[in-house]
Amino acid sequence: MCCRRLAAVRPTGRNVVSTMRTVNLQELMDDQTGLRDVPAVVAGLSAGGVRTTATRGPVVVTAETCFRIASLTKVFTSVALVQTLRDKGVPLDTPAVELLPSLAPDWRADESLTVEQILGQVSGLRESVDAATVTALGDGDGALLEAARLVVRAGNEREPGERWSYYNGNYFLAGAILAALRGTTYESALKGKLLDPWGLAGTGFDTSAASVTGWKGATELPLLAYPRIRRPSGGLWSSVSELLAVGEYLLADRALLEEIRRPRTRSDDPMAYGLGWALGPSGQMYLNGRLPGYRAAMVLVPDGDYVSVALTNQESALPALARLLSDMQQPLTGDDIAKAVDDFAA
């Protein structure tokens, strides 16, 4: 059965809660044929601060169950770095080489490259540093800085700001900058700046007892460790409950939110993109995450005081998650963004 479409009423913040009462999240989830054979899926929305969650699948899960969230980790890296820069009075357009002076002797990238161009995926860096290359650097405290060194040593293939291109090397570099600014490791910097202050006790890089294993089709996958050096781009575990909290914190800090949602892309780029988020036709902020055995997706509608997220432990389920999230936000925007959420480059 195809999913029912809901009439758009385009509410403002004052009547968003009454509008979202027309959305039956459990019914929308149950309508998704692509979710019917999924071991576990959890979805949630927060509208005007009022939360609704739903679950599906034979594996018993709740809004507190942890899944790998893959590239949704970039939201955390970006927010923590933007906050740290703000706290220290360092502008986002500061050249990155000034914040990582130890890399200056090996810096072959454009020296005008800024932090916001890195977070906005418009760095123009040569995309020659892959997962296998950085994983080989090991798990020591200094490995992330060495990964950043490889990224900037490769130089630029186009001028910064010229073209959007999704490259995890940008976030290896961003993670190294965050660690350097806070004088600690990336993990400690993220915990101290974001996870602890926001009360996200269930979000982290370790596999908790509240986590579920991932599946590829009918095959259950082993719980493999995620390389430490790649964590700034995709290493976190989290839950629907805590991801909704992240969205609510962003909606409450309008100055931070406006900085993150401002496009850093040009009109002829493949997509509109802010700092860690793709941008939809009505100002939606969205992204997805993909790792073996898991899929994740998240949508914010800032002008509707709305955030939604869906997590699953079945890697074939992203199209159905994208359709579910699109239908959830459609009463607010009138937009069908399922293809955009599914196609996003994470």
N, C-alpha and C positions, 0 to 999 in steps of 0.2 A: 504494500500500500504506500503510495507516495505521501510525502508529508504535507499537511494542510498549510495553506498560505493564510497569513493573517493581515487584516486591513491595517494600513498605516494611518496613524492619526497625528504624528509629529508633535508629541507633547513637549512642553517646557519642563524644567526641573520641578515645578510645583505639583504637576499632575502626573509625573512619571510613575509613581507607585500605583495609582488607580489604573493607568493604562496597562502596566505590566500584569495586573491581576487578570487580564484577558488571556494571558499565556499560561497554559497548563504544561509545565516542564516535563512531568512524567509522561503525559500523552504524546508530546512532541518526540521524546526519546523513544517511546514504544512504537511510534510510527516509522522509525528509521529502519528499513530492512537491512541496511548495512551494519547494524548493531545487534542483530538478533542472535548471531552466533559468536559474539564477543565474550570472552571470559568475564571481563569486568569493565564497566564504564561508569564514571561519575561526572555529573555536570552540575553547575550551580550558577545562579545569577544574583546580583545585588542591585536593586533598583531603589534609589533614594535611601540606601542603607538598610532596606528590608531584604533579607536573603531567602532564597528558595533553592533546594537541592533535590536531585533525583539520582537513582542508581539503576543499573541493569546488569544482568548476567548471573551465571551460576556461582561465581566466586563472590562470597559475601564481602562487601566493601561499604565504606561510609565516606562522608565528606572529609574525614580525617585520614583516610588511607593514603599512603605515599606512593607516587608513581615517579619514574624518571620524567623530567619535564624538558630535557634536551635544550633546544635553543631558546626556550622561555627564560633560561638562565641569563641571557643577554639583557633582559629587562633589569635584573638585579645588578649586574655589572654596570650598566649604564646609569641607573639611578644612584648607586653608591658613589660612582665617580663624579657625576654632576653635583651631588650633595657635597662631596669632599672639596671640590673646586670652589663651590659657593661659600663653604665655611672658611676657606683659606683666602678668599678674595681673589682667586685666580680666574681670569676670563676663559670661557670655553674656546675662544679663538687664539689661545696661547699656543705657539709652536710646540709640538710634542717633544722635540729634541731638547728643549729647555727644561723639561720635567724629567728627562732620562739622560742626564749629562754623561753618565758612564758609557752610554752607547755612542756618544759623539764620534769617537775614532772610527767606528764601523758604519756610521750613518751614510748610506748611499741614497736614501729616499730624499724626496724634495724637502728641504729644510723649512719651507713655509707650511708644511703639513700640520694641521691643528687637531686638537683633541676632538672638537665637534665633527670634523671631517672623518675622523676615525670611527667615532660612534655612529655617524650617519652613513657609513658604508660608501662614502664618496672620496676615499683616500687616494684612489688611483694607483695604489701599490701593486707591484707585480705579484701575481698570485702563484708563487712558486713554492710556498711552504705548506706542505700538506700534513695530515694527521700523523702519518707514519714517521715523517721527518722529526716532528716535535716529540712524539712519544719516545723516540730513540734517545732523547736527551735525559730521560730518567725522571725520578720523582723527588729529587732534592729541592730544598728551598730556593736554590738559585736557578732552577731549570726554566722557570717562566721568563725570567729576564733574558736567558739565552735564546729562548724561542722568539722573544721580541727582537733580539739582535739579528736573528736570521731573517725576520720579516723586513726590517729596515735595511739590512745589508743587500737585499734583493732589489732595492730601488723602486722607482715608479715606472709604470708603463704609460701613464697619462697624467696630466696635471691634476692636482687635488681639486675636487669640486666639479670636475668636468663630466663625470659619468658615475652613476650608481652601479655597484656590483657587490654582491653578497660574498664576503670573504672572511672566514673565521680568523685569519691572521690579524684582522683589525682588532678583534677582541682579545687575542693573546697580548697585543700591544696595549690595549686599554686596561687589561688586568695588571700588567706590569706597572703602568702609570699609577693605578690605584694603590698598589702595594708600596711603591716608592713614596707617594705622597703621605701615606700613613705610617711609613717606616716599619713595615712588618710584612708578613706573607699576604698573598691575595686572599686566602681563606680567612685569616684573622681580620684583615681589613673589612671584608664583606660582613663578617659576623659582628664586628664592633660597630660598624657604621649603619648597618641595615637590619640584619637578622635579629639581633638582640633588642635594639631600640623599638622595632616594630613588633616584638613579641612573637617572632616566627620560630618557635622552639622545634617544630616538626620539619622545618626546611633545612637541608644541609647536604653535605657531600657523602656522608656515610649511609649505608643501607640499614634502615631502622627495622625494628620488629613489626612496624605498621605498614611495611611495603609489600607489594605484590610482584610476582615474577611476570616476565613478558612472554608473549607468544608471537610466533610467525605462522599464520595459518593454524594447522592442528599440532604444531610442534612447540612445546614449552621450552624456552631458552634458559640456559643457566644464568645466574646472577653474576655477571662478570664485572670486575672493577673497571671504573672509567678512569683513563689516564689523568693523573693530577694536573699535568701541564696544560691540558685542554679545558680545564674547569671553567675559565671565564667565558667560554663560548657555549657550554652545554652540559655542565656536570652535576647540577642540582637534582635532588629528590624534593618533591613538595606535594601538597594536597590541594584539593579544591577549596577547602576552608581557608587555607593560608594564602592561596593565590587570590581569592576574593578579597582578603584583607589587604593584600598589596594594592589591588585596584582601588579599594576604598581609601587607602592612605594617599594614593596619587590624586584622586578626585578631591581630597580635602586640602591638598597643598597646591593651590592653583598656580602659584608662581613656578613651582617645579614642573607641574603638568604642562603649562604653556611652553616652557623651554623644551621639553621633551617632544611635544607634538608639533612643533614648528618645522615645516618641511626643510630639509637640507638638499633636496633634489631639484633638478630642472624640469621644465614642462615636457621635454622630450626623453626623459629617463624612463626606464622600464616600469617604474612605479614611483609613487610619492612615498617618502620615507623621512621620519624624524630621527630621534636618537634611540635606536633599538626597536622601533615600531614602524610597521607599514601603515599607511594612512588611506582610509576609504573615502568614497565620494561625498559622504555627509559628515566628515570629520571623525569617522570611526578610527580607532587604533587597534591593529590586529597583528597576530603572528601565529606561527605554528612551530612545533618542535618534533623532530623525528630521530629516534634511536632504535636499534634493533629490539623488537618486542614491545615498543611503546609509541604512542602518538599523543600529542597535546596541542591544544589551541586555546586562544584567549582573545577576547574582544572587549574594548572599552568604547562607550559612547559618552564622551565627556560632557557634552551639552545636555545629555539626558540623565546625568548622575547615575550611570549604568555601567556595570562590569559583568562579564560572563566568562566562564571557563569550562572546558571539558577535557577529561583525561581518560585514557584507556590503555590496557595492556595487550593490545592487538595491533600489530603494525599495518594491517590492511584497512584499518578503520578510519583513516583520516578523512576521506571524502564524506563519510556519514557524520563525523564530528563537525566538519565545516558546514554541512547542510543544517545540522541542528543549531549551531551557533548563529547562522544566518537567519534562520526562522525565529530564533529567540529575540533578535534585535530588530527584526523587520517592522514591528508595530511602532517603533520609535523613529525609524529612518525612511521606511518605504523601499529600502535597497535590498537587493539580493546579492550578498557578498560571498556566497558559498564557494564559487570558483576561485575568487581572489584568496580566500583563506586557505583553500586546498592547494593552490598553485604556489603559494609563497615559498621562497627559495631556501628555507631552513634545511 
